[in-house]
Amino acid sequence: MVRPKRIDLPFTLYHVMSRTNSGEDSFTHDREYKKFLYYLEKYADLFSFRLHAWCLMPNHFHLLLESANQQELSELMRRLLTAYTVYFNRRNKRHGHLFQGRFKSYVVDKAQYLLSLSRYIHMNPSQLSRSRDIMSYKWSSLRYYIHGGEPRFLYTQEILDWFKGSRRKYEHFVLEGFDEETKPEIIRQRYIGSQDFVERMKKRIQQMHEPGTRATEAGDKRKQYLKEKQEHFAQLILTLVSEHFRCPPERIREVRFGRGGLREARTVAICLLRDCLPWTYSQISDYMNLSDQSVVPYHQKCLRDSKNLLRHFKEIKEKLGKEKFQDFR
């Protein structure tokens, strides 16, 4: 069966999940769960996604993600899974892919399925022991919904608002799921919603690709706005790097084979662009006048292998941290 083309839209709710290749565990220690959540926070923030719920199971995970003005779900997940796989492989002295090659993502009718999907995701730990005490499971967002103390990157307000802010009522709603069918029905391998929702989504996608429609014009304006803001932030990165290494920013960007401080500045600048902007290797390659986009991971390896470069990278990133990247989205 031909796999359907992935739907990647702004201002859209997604149920995302992925399993390991052979059923092996992708989380074997608390440190690994924490590292995955660290990367999830990092990339959800970088790509302006709102995270409503998550559940990390030993050999798979579920996420309830909502895009904002960027339609970059595929790039977000690629970075998340790549970063975590590299970490997991190093820690466990293994090689190769960890998760299945293509994560699953379903476009969700938010008005009808936001609550029920959050419940389905939060009930996943019951598969481990058939226990109704899913509240004690450490690696889902349910405990934050029930007890508070949410991390910054978890957005609980919208779901709790349906219960007038009552965490106890939401807990009761989740527990009711033990007596009901909670698994959502998937339509055409890509939608969670009614047939009417499917038709609305198809029309929306068609309008976004037809020249001259308001949807197309709005999309073009949004892309241009993001492009200008991101280039502005890239220029800020170059300015801070040039001040740190005391070399002209245009030299950092244009000279391919620098020496000494200029070479170090170029490596640090490339790695900061990759770390702080939602740019692909190709975009960074074009911006930094690289011979090929494969040069970007080469510079990343240089950074990882050099304590001196890492020190420079961290010092400049700390200065960047004082700038609100949200202002450039």
Number of C-alpha atoms within 10 A of each C-alpha: 3 4 8 9 7 15 17 17 20 16 14 19 26 27 23 18 19 19 22 18 16 10 13 14 15 24 18 13 9 10 10 16 18 13 16 21 18 14 17 23 19 17 22 21 18 18 21 19 25 20 23 20 25 24 23 24 20 18 18 19 19 23 23 22 23 22 21 17 17 20 19 18 22 15 15 20 18 14 17 20 20 15 15 22 20 15 15 20 15 11 10 9 8 12 11 9 14 23 22 14 11 13 16 16 24 21 26 26 18 17 9 13 16 19 17 17 21 23 22 17 25 26 24 18 23 15 11 10 9 11 11 14 12 21 22 11 18 15 19 24 25 27 18 17 24 18 12 11 9 15 11 9 17 17 17 20 13 13 18 18 12 12 14 12 15 13 18 14 15 22 17 11 15 22 18 13 17 14 7 8 9 17 13 13 11 14 14 10 14 20 22 24 20 16 11 9 17 19 11 12 17 11 11 13 16 13 15 18 13 12 10 10 13 12 17 17 15 12 17 13 12 14 15 12 13 16 14 13 17 21 14 12 22 20 14 15 23 23 18 17 26 20 14 14 16 13 15 14 22 12 14 28 19 14 15 15 10 14 11 7 14 22 15 21 28 27 21 28 26 27 22 21 23 18 15 19 20 21 16 14 18 15 14 22 18 13 15 21 15 19 11 12 17 12 16 22 14 13 18 17 13 17 21 12 11 10 11 11 17 15 13 18 20 13 13 19 19 11 11 17 10 8 13 10 16 10 9 17 19
